[in-house]
Each structure stands twice: as structure tokens, then as C-alpha cells.
């Protein structure tokens, strides 16, 4: 990334809190909110534990005319986008004179499963006249990008990234590219809502999905009790801007997008995909101008199976060398669930706030680590943090790495 693209706003809708401050407070405390799945129609499915966003009232945050057109995953995105814009202190007056300079890019892995299921049930039970017109768009991966753009009047470069879980980081690279090509600002991030019955059934064949019924034992990455991951809903949206534009309007830069790289290993086998992740890390470091020793904390992908955890540990050691054994590694998602494309977006939000506060959040429900990594467990760790590395992997071999750097006073 040759130009300086900065994060000026963060909006979070997560299982452990709505709003960046609530999310960070729960994350740094190591709070686990994993619990039994309570969504209607899921009672008899093998998936027992997940990270649900509770207390989320979309009607209090989003206008009815948008709610009826959209699925829960887009409700999350619309709300998180509002929170990010508010955090960045960026209103319509800041861009209405040039709406083509402000765009949107999101990532999505599951789409609008709940909306789609409801309309298909209407089709088979009552007939085609009972299927709503928004069935054609609400389930689609690009729905959140489109609805945010329409609702906010953003006419700049817009897109959606569908590269499995890794898309949550790849979206940042797309946003940064738009900034370097002349856009003033971008809304970027990912949200998911994969806990409707139809969506869960689609996930049951996923390798690594945990079906344990004890919330404290269902997702324990990097331990010898690792039995897979539990899914989650929610996500995060960010305002990213050109550094000079942000400074011109008096915005505070929360962090700098320093480097990104992605690879595709083309395999379901974690041991074969490990080199692809290591290559992505090396590429992100190279783009950021970082040496391995410059990385102060790693936010791990943490799939939670013995094979995948071993492959990720090996990739960290392979790409960071001896520093890989000493650098603190954390996976806050073990307390909220792995929200597919939204998981690395939430990790990026946590990474930015970790840099701001000098605190590495712990990895909930993890105690005895069985890999040669310094995994932060138990309680948060105070540290001088300047640079964070966020990792993400997809089921078919997508790998992505993002380097985020603490904003200097000159960038604020």
C-alpha cells in the first residue's frame, strides 16, 4: 500500500456488544458469550452452541423501508455502518457535494439465508404469489453493499468480496486501492447472520464445525481439546480515508492500513494450505515495509481443529522466524464465535483498539496451549503495541494477512 490509508471510524455489532466501546470492553476482559442456539427452528439441529447477537433491535436503528427489503446480515451492516460514520464524524454534508468520491465494499460468506428460507417456505406452502419481490436481492452477497450505498447516497466505487472467510480482510485491500485511485473515503467491512435453520443445515458438512453442547468446551483453539469452531453472527464496518483528506476535515486517525496480501492454496487440507498462509504473511509484511520483529501482536484465524491450528502455528513460525515463538498471539473470537467473513473484520476492530490502549485481549476458554506459540490466555496483557498482524483463512484454501499500524500524531 503505497499511500497512507487510515481508519477513522469503527462500527461494531457483535455477540459481546453493540458499538465499538462495548465490544472492546468485553473483548479485553476476556468475556465469553458463547451459549446455546436459541433461534427458532434450530432446536433439533446438531449445532448446539453459537455466538448470537442478543438485544439487537433493527427497527430502532434502521428505517422500515430498508428492513423489509433486507436480511438480518444486512441489518447488522446498516447499523454498523451508521456507527462507523458516527465514530468518524462523517456526515452527508462532508460528501454530498461529491458523492462519487465515497464508496462501499463489503465481504459476505453466507448471504441472506433467513430471508431466503422464509420466502422459499412461502413458495412451497402457499405458491409463487406469496413470494415477496425482494427475494431476488435480499439473499444476495452484495445486498449489504448496495443497501448501504443507496441509503447513504454513496456513488463511488462499490463492490463485494466473496473469498470465503478471508474476504473480511481482502475487502480492506479493495478499499485501500479505491483510496489510492482518488476516492476520498470508503465504508468497508463484513457482517454475517448464519444462524437461521437453512443456513445452519448448509454448514453441517463444514469440516471443523463443532457440535459440542458445552459453551465452555465447544471452541478451544490451540489446545489438545480443540474440536472445531462455533459460528457467530454480527460483524464490523469501518470508515477508511486518505490520510490528507482525513486531516483536512479534522478527523482523528485511529490506525493505518499498512500492508495486505492474499493467496489461494486450493485445498481443504490445512497442512497443505499452511505455506499459502505463510506466503500471505510475508507479502503483507513486505508491502508494509515491516520486518518480522516489528509485529507486536498476532490476531490468529484460530479454526480450532488440531490440524488447522498446527498448520497456522507452523505458518506463523515459518513467516516470522524466531520472532514467531515470542510474539503474543490472541484469538478473541473463541469467546464470541467465528463469524465467517465478519470474523477478521471483528479481529481488525479489536486490533485497532489494542493498539490504541496498549492491551492485548486474551483468548477465552483457552488455558493449556499445545503449540509453540505465546498465546495470550486468562487475562489481558499490557504491552507497548505499534503494529498488529491479522490473519484469516477460508475453507478451500483462501489466505489473507493484514498489517495494521498505530496512527502517529501526525496522522491524526
N, C-alpha and C positions, 0 to 999 in steps of 0.2 A: 504494500500500500504506500505509494509514493507521496500522496497528500495526507494531511492530517485531518482525519475524520473523528469527531468527538461525540460522545454520548452526552446529551444534555437533559434527557428525561427518561424516567423508568416508570412503567405501569405494570402492576402485578395482580393477577387473580389466581391464587394458589390454594391448595388444600390447607396450608397452615397460615393463611392470611390474605386479606384483600387490601391492596395498597402496599407500596414498597416498604414503608416503615414497619407495618405489622408483619410482613413476610420476613424482613431482616431480623426483627426481634425474636421471632420463633425459630428462625434458622440458626442464629448464633447461639441460642440457648440449647440447641440440640433436641428440640421438641419433636417427638414422633406423633403424627396424627393418622397413621395408618389404622384402619378399622374395617369392620365387616361391611361388605357392599350392601347398601340399603335401597338402591334404585329399583323401582317397580319392575317386575318381570324377571328379575335376576335371582330370585330366591333359590331356584333349583339348579343353577348353573355351577359347574365345578370351581369357578373363580370365587373365592370367599373374601379376599382382602384386597382393598384398593385405597387410593388416595382421592377421596371425594372433596369437592369444593362445597362446603356447607355454609349456609347463611347468605348465599348469593341470590339476590333478588333482581333479575334483569330488568323487570318493569320499573324499578326505581332508578335505573341508570340509563336505559335506552328507550327511545320512543316506540310506541306500539307499532307504528307502520314499518319499522325495521324488524321488530321482534317477530311479526307474523311471517316475514319472508325468510327467516334465518333459523339455523340450528343452534344448539347450545354452544358449540365450539365458536361460532361467530359472535354470540352474545358475550362470551369471555373476551374475544378480541376487541369488540367495540368498547367494552368497559375498560379494558387495559389500555387501549389507545387514548381514551379520554384522560385516564390517569397520567399517562406519559406526557401528553400535551400540557396538562396542568402543571406537572413537575417541571417541564421545560419552560413554562410561562410563555407558551407559543399559542397565540390565538389567531382567529381569522384575519384580524387586522394586520397581522405580520406577513400574510402571504396572499391575501385576496387580490392585491394588485398584480401578482404574478403567480397564479395557481399552477402553472405548468412547471414551476421550479420546485414543487413539493410532491413527492410520490410515496408509494406504499409497496412494500414487499413482505410477504409472509411465507411461512412454511407450514405444511399440513401433511399428516400421515394417514389419518383416519377419515377425515371429512365429516359430513353431517349425517352420521349414522342414525341418530334418534329421529330426526325429521324424516329421513328416508324410510325407516321402518314404519313409522306411523302412516305415511301416505301409501305404502305398499299394502299395509293391512286394510286400509280403506278400499284399495283396488280389489283385493281378493274377497273381502267380506261384503262390499256394497256396490262395487262396479266403478268404471272409469269416471263417471260423472262426479264421484265423491273424492277424486284426487285433486288437490289444490294446484294451481298454476305454478307455485314456487317450488314444487318438487323438482322441476328441471334445473334449478340453480342452487337450492339450499344445501344439497348434499355435496356439491362440487368443492374440490380442494381450494379453488380460487375465490370462494364465496366471501371469505373474510376480507381479502384484499379489495375486492370490488365494492363491498358494502362500506368499508371504512372510507374508501376514495369517494364514493357517492355522497355519503353522509357529511363528510368534511369538505367536499368540493376540491379535492386534491387531484390535479390533472397531469402531474408529472409522470415519470416512468413508474409503472406499476407491474407487479408480477407475483408469481407464486413458485416456490421451490418444492419439488416432490422428490427428494432424495432420501427417503426414509428418515430415521431419527437424526441423521447428520444434517438434514436440511435446516434445522434450527440454527446451526452455525453458518451454513452456506448462505443463508439469507443476508447475513451481515456483509459478506463479500459482495453480493449484488448491490446492496445499499451503498457500500463504500464506492463501488465502481460508478454508480449514478452520481454520487457527490463529486468524484474526480472529473466527471464529464460535464459538470456545470450545474447540477441541481443544488439548491440551497439547503434542503432538508429532506429527510426520508423518515417515515414510520416503518419500523422493521421489527419482526418478532415472530412468535408462533404460539398458538393455543390449540388445545385438543379437548375433546369430550368423548372418550371411547368407552363409556360405561353403560350404554344402552344395551339391552339384550342382544340385538342384532350385531352390534359392534363386538361384544364380548365373545359371541359364538365364533366370529371371524378370527379372534385372537387365540382361540383354544388350541390351534395347531402350531402356534408360535413356539419355537424352541426357546426354552428359558422361562416361560411363563410359570410363575409359582402358584400352586393351588393349595398351599398350606392355609390352615384356618386360624392360626395364632398370629395376630398382628405383630407381635414382637419377634417372631421367628420366620415370617414369610419372606423377608427380603434382607439378607445379611451378606452383602458383597465382601469379598476379600477374606472370608473366614472359611474354616473347614466345614461349617454348617450351611454354606451357600447352596441355595436350592432354586435360584432363579429370581426374577424381579416381579413386583406387582405393578400394575398400570395405575395411571393417575390422570386426572383432568386438570384444566386450567392452563396457565402459561403467562407469558410476559411480552409486552410491547415496549419499544424504545424509540425515542426521537434521536436521530443522529444528524449532525450538521457539519458543514465545512467550518473549520476552526475560526477562520477570519469572520465568517458570517455570524457565528455564534458570539464572538467577541464584539462585533459591531452592534448587535442588539442588546448587549449587556448580559448575555446568558452565562451561566456557570457550567463549565465542562466537568462532568463527573468522571470521565475516563476517556482514554484514547484507544481507538481500534488500531492496533499496531501491526498485526500480521495475521494472515489466514492461508490455509492450504487444504486441499481436499484430494482424496484418492479413491479409487474403486477397486477392491480386491476381487470382486466377482465370485465370492464363495460364501457358503454358510458356515464353514469350519473356522472357528475363532483362531486356531493355531496357524492356519494359512493366511488369515486376514491380518495377523499381528504386524507383519512387515509393512503392510499398507498404512496402518495407523502410525507407525514409527516414521514412515516417509512423510506423512502429512505433518507430523510434529516438526520434522526437520525443515520442511518447506515453510511453515508458519514462522519458525524462528529466523529463517533466512530473510523472509520478507520484512520481519520486524527489526532486523539488524541486531538480534539478540544472540548471545552465547548461551549454552545450556545453563551455566551458572547464574544467569540473570533471572531465571524463573524462580519466583519466591513461593509459589503455591500452585498445585495442580488440582483442578476440579475434574475428577475422573468420570468416565462414562458409566462404569460400575454396572455391568449387565447382571452380575450376581450368580453366574454359574461357575463351577470350578474351572472349566476350560477357558471361558471367556475372560475371567478375572486373571488367570495365569497369562493369557495372551496380552492383556492390557498391561499388566505389570512388566512383562518382558519388553513390550513396546516402549514403555516409559524408560526403562533401563537402557534399552538399545539407543534411544534417541537422545537421552540426556546424559548418558555415560555414568561416571561415578556419582555425579550430582543427583542422579535418579534415586539413589539409595538414601539421600539426605533431605531432599526437598519434601516439605509437607504435602501430603495428598489427602483430599477430602472428597466425600460424596454425600452432600446433604440430602440428596434425593432418596436415600434409604429411609428417611423419615416421612417423606411425602409421596413416594411412588415415582415411577419412571414414566413421564408423560409424553413419551414418543418424541415428536419434533419439538414439543414445548419443553422437554427436559433440559436440553442445553441452553435454551433461552432463559429458563429459571436459574440455571447454573451461572450464566453470564451476569444476571442481575445480582446474584449472591457474590460473584467475583468482584464486581464493581464496588459493592458496599463493603466487602472485606478489605479492598484496597483503601477505601475512604477511612475506615475505622481501625485499621491495623489489627484485625481479628480474623483468624481462620476458624470458620464454623466446624463443628465436629460431624462425624458420620454416625447418625443414630442407629441404635440396635446392633452395633458392631463393637466387639470387645477384643477378642483374640485374633489378631491378623496372622494369616498363614503365608503371606508373601513378603518378599524382601523390599518392602516399601514402608515409609514413615507415614502410615495412615493416622490421621488425627481422630481420636476416639474419646469418648467420655465427655469432655467439656471443651469449650473453645480455647484456642491458643493465641495469646498475644504475640505479634510479630511485626517487624518492620517490612511492609509489603510495597513493592513498586510495580511488579509485573506478575500477572497471573496467566496460566495456560488452561484453557477449557477444551475438553475432549468429548467427541461423540462418535458413535458407530451405528450403522444400520444393520438389519438382519441379513442382507445379501452382500455385504462387503463394502458399503459406503463408509468412509472415514473422513473426519473433519477435525481440524485443530484451529483454535482462535487464540491469539495473544492479545491481552488487554493490559494497557499500561496506565498507571496512576497519572491523572492530569496534573501538570505542573501549574503553578500560579499564573504563568504566562499564558496558559491555555484557558484560563477562566475569565 
